[in-house]
Amino acid sequence: MHSDPTPRSILRPAFASAIGKPGPSRRGCTVGHHAPLASSKTEIDDITHARCRFCGCQLMRMTGARRWFRTGMMG
């Protein structure tokens, strides 16, 4: 094994997985945690519509709510 010649700060973790919990993924979609695709967002009457970046389903978010809801055809 080769050691890394650059000095590493004590506060900086050695592995990227140690930085925090992993972000949303396709696995998150199966349990209802969708991530909107930024380029697909449109706002109509204080309701934001978008598509999920992983599974492509249609999402909706009201201005007062802080989470995305799945909309459109299901099943």
MARSEMAR-421122 format. One record per residue (C-alpha): x, y, z; residue number from 1. Coordinates in Angstrom, 2 decimals, padded with zeros to 5 digits. Layout:
BEGIN
+---------+---------+---------+-----+
|       X |       Y |       Z |  nr |
+---------+---------+---------+-----+
|       X |       Y |       Z | NUM |
...
+---------+---------+---------+-----+
END
This chain:
BEGIN
+---------+---------+---------+-----+
|       X |       Y |       Z |  nr |
+---------+---------+---------+-----+
|  000.00 |  000.00 |  000.00 |   1 |
|  001.13 |  003.51 | -000.74 |   2 |
|  000.66 |  006.32 |  001.71 |   3 |
| -000.74 |  009.64 |  000.60 |   4 |
|  002.12 |  012.20 |  000.49 |   5 |
| -000.22 |  015.18 |  001.09 |   6 |
| -000.87 |  016.09 |  004.71 |   7 |
| -004.45 |  015.56 |  005.87 |   8 |
| -006.18 |  017.77 |  008.40 |   9 |
| -007.42 |  016.06 |  011.56 |  10 |
| -010.94 |  017.37 |  010.95 |  11 |
| -011.07 |  016.16 |  007.34 |  12 |
| -012.35 |  012.56 |  007.04 |  13 |
| -010.26 |  010.08 |  005.10 |  14 |
| -013.20 |  008.63 |  003.16 |  15 |
| -016.07 |  010.41 |  001.43 |  16 |
| -018.63 |  008.07 |  003.02 |  17 |
| -017.70 |  009.42 |  006.45 |  18 |
| -018.86 |  012.94 |  005.52 |  19 |
| -022.53 |  012.24 |  006.27 |  20 |
| -025.48 |  010.25 |  005.20 |  21 |
| -025.72 |  009.50 |  001.48 |  22 |
| -027.94 |  011.69 | -000.67 |  23 |
| -031.15 |  010.62 | -002.41 |  24 |
| -030.92 |  007.85 | -004.95 |  25 |
| -033.08 |  005.46 | -006.92 |  26 |
| -033.36 |  003.37 | -003.74 |  27 |
| -034.89 |  006.42 | -002.04 |  28 |
| -037.60 |  006.54 | -004.70 |  29 |
| -038.80 |  003.08 | -003.70 |  30 |
| -039.57 |  004.35 | -000.19 |  31 |
| -041.05 |  007.68 | -001.39 |  32 |
| -038.05 |  010.02 | -001.08 |  33 |
| -037.86 |  011.69 | -004.50 |  34 |
| -035.39 |  014.36 | -005.64 |  35 |
| -036.68 |  017.00 | -008.11 |  36 |
| -034.68 |  017.72 | -011.25 |  37 |
| -033.80 |  021.43 | -011.09 |  38 |
| -034.18 |  022.04 | -014.82 |  39 |
| -037.74 |  020.66 | -014.86 |  40 |
| -039.23 |  022.99 | -012.20 |  41 |
| -042.17 |  025.15 | -013.20 |  42 |
| -044.28 |  027.28 | -010.85 |  43 |
| -047.99 |  027.81 | -011.46 |  44 |
| -050.18 |  029.58 | -008.85 |  45 |
| -047.83 |  028.96 | -005.88 |  46 |
| -047.50 |  025.26 | -006.76 |  47 |
| -044.16 |  024.03 | -008.08 |  48 |
| -044.14 |  021.06 | -010.46 |  49 |
| -041.06 |  019.00 | -011.35 |  50 |
| -039.87 |  015.53 | -012.34 |  51 |
| -037.85 |  013.19 | -010.14 |  52 |
| -034.21 |  013.01 | -011.26 |  53 |
| -034.01 |  009.25 | -010.61 |  54 |
| -037.34 |  007.62 | -011.54 |  55 |
| -038.95 |  010.38 | -013.68 |  56 |
| -042.27 |  010.55 | -011.81 |  57 |
| -044.17 |  013.84 | -011.59 |  58 |
| -043.78 |  015.80 | -008.35 |  59 |
| -045.62 |  018.76 | -006.84 |  60 |
| -044.80 |  021.12 | -003.94 |  61 |
| -047.00 |  023.83 | -002.46 |  62 |
| -045.35 |  027.05 | -001.30 |  63 |
| -046.14 |  026.45 |  002.38 |  64 |
| -045.09 |  022.78 |  002.36 |  65 |
| -041.43 |  021.84 |  002.54 |  66 |
| -041.67 |  018.43 |  000.86 |  67 |
| -042.44 |  017.06 | -002.56 |  68 |
| -045.55 |  014.97 | -003.24 |  69 |
| -045.92 |  012.49 | -006.08 |  70 |
| -048.63 |  013.40 | -008.60 |  71 |
| -049.80 |  012.19 | -011.99 |  72 |
| -050.63 |  008.65 | -013.13 |  73 |
| -049.75 |  005.97 | -010.58 |  74 |
| -049.90 |  002.25 | -010.91 |  75 |
+---------+---------+---------+-----+
END
